[in-house]
Amino acid sequence: MSRAVLVTGASRGIGRAVAELFAAGGDRVALHYSSRREAAEDAFGALAGGGHVLVQGDVRTPEGAAEIVGAAVDGLGGVDVLVNNAAANVAHPLDRTSFEDWQRAWRQVVDVNLLGAANVSYCAARNMIEREVEGRIVNIGSRGAFRGEPDHPAYGASKAALHAMGQSLAVHLAPYGIGVASVAPGFVQTERVAERLTDEVRGQSPFGRVASPEDVASAVHYLASPAALWSSGTVLDVNGASHLR
């Protein structure tokens, strides 16, 4: 049966691959973007099937988060699956960053990666509960939550908090039949980090490469499936054995 799937930050990279995989499986997708309208329209036009909706909104504010979910609900008739992919990441190494820029970086990253995901999750989960559907929430976390992010500490911290939030919600929402899980990718071949994908970075994995967006999307798709209910609460490493814990 076709499900209604909201993917945040889906104009490119991992989010686009996730949206495409759900659409290819017959689901209806609310493809969210913040500011990259041209890229979002291109991604939207590439979705297989029909019944999809393009949603613009600012996940950084509570009002924006609520509007994003509201638009998805209006366009799809509800939300059965939420994928929290929207993310911010700016370099702010402590020894080379002013105090003002340090504060600005932390606020920018936490507002999107943690608070934005929390607010979207709240609104989507309430819709699932009201409609009495056995929904799914999948968070896009990061290997950096465990391995550390020396030049991007707010990113690593926000992703660790995102994992923890997902586990808390997994326990709370289980009585409603709603499963919550996270994936923790390492480096992924996307435009955002293209300049950082050196031979040294690729060599972190014994496979000698970084992940493709499709590698991450397949893990998300599984965790959102009915078969993965008993994996609720998990944080699935998707890093090509580049970091083991």
Secondary structure, DSSP 8 states (H G I E B T S, - for coil): ---EEEESS-SSHHHHHHHHHHHHTT-EEEEEESS-HHHHHHHHHT-SSS--EEEE--TTSHHHHHHHHHHHHHHHSS-SEEEE---------GGGS-HHHHHHHHHHHHIIIIIIHHHHHHHHHHHHHHHT---EEEEE--THHHH--TT-HHHHHHHHHHHHHHHHHHHHHGGGT-EEEEEEE--B--GGGGGG--HHHHTTSTTSS-B-HHHHHHHHHHHTSGGGGGGTT-EEEESTTSS--
